[in-house]
Amino acid sequence: MNIVIIEDERVVAGDLEATLTQLVRGPVDITPLRSVKESIAWFKANDPPDLIFSDIQLGDGLSFEIFVATGITVPVIFCTAYDEYALEAFKANGIDYILKPFTTQTLEQALQRYERLKRTFSTDQPSRYEALLQLMTDREAQRAASVLVHHQDKIIPIKVEEIALFYLEKEVTRLLTFSGKTYFPNKNLDELEKLTGQYFFRANRQFLICRKAITDVSNSFSRKLSINLSLPFKEKITISREKAPVFLDWLSKA
């Protein structure tokens, strides 16, 4: 079985390759690719594989660009940390996915779905990828420029680029700017997560953080990650062990 892994995080790609090697019965040949540019060149120069595992957001673009440019019609399973909005788009287009961080069980289930994917993938698949590429591009372009907040007896817009993080305190949603001002947005954290796009990360139920606000990350004894911010903040923000791979993947690309 010939498999291609498209993933720009070497550790993630290595873990995926090692796990697939253990799970696939019989000979397996795995080719790792790490960018849109490298992948397009490889697919144009080589016979298509049996199966592709692909991240969505690569360092030089979206992986949909690869499949649109090369006309690939073999089964692709996306390894994604994207939200429900994107996953519904995948389902509507007959595209399979596994969520990061993946496990041996989820990969085994993905390989079991491979036979079904072989039957459902068709010659019009590149057009589906083109539609998804447009969808993701449009969504990012529509990312909110400002967030409305309540201030005294007024509602005022705060530019997204001025916001360091959103957080819950006593079940009330608050916004902290890089200048240290606190406001009360007119949306909850779930709504704000969709509104702010890939430049913010939902650390946990309580915090939604801007990439620019993160100075560095520390490891703890419990294997959680502790986030250090570039501005004073009284609460300690941590990332769970399970969510750490997804966070580090986002941090490297944001």
Helices and strands as residue ranges (DSSP letters): E 2-6, H 10-23, E 29-33, H 36-45, E 51-54, E 57-58, E 61-62, H 64-70, E 76-80, H 84-92, E 96-99, H 104-112, H 114-120, H 125-141, E 146-151, E 154-159, G 160-162, E 163-169, E 172-177, E 182-185, H 189-196, G 197-199, E 200-202, E 207-210, G 211-213, E 214-219, E 225-229, E 237-239, H 244-253
